[in-house]
Amino acid sequence: MSGRPLDVLEASLEETVTVQLKDGEVYTGELAGYDQHMNLVIEDGEDTTIIRGDNVVTISP
């Protein structure tokens, strides 16, 4: 998958992604939403996590 970052996020909506943060923490779940600042909403079963975009190192679809 290649393209502009927001295009990649759009293509990954409702798909499982793995997000690595600057502090080394890793989240895996369904990408439920994002915004222009690359803030992410990740859902994993009953849990919903909102991740601030400036903490993200990688997003793997």
Buried (B, 14 or more C-beta within 10 A) or exposed (E): EEEEEEEEBEEBEEEEBEBBBEEEEEBEBBBBBBEEEBBBBBBEEEEEEEBEEEBBEEBEE
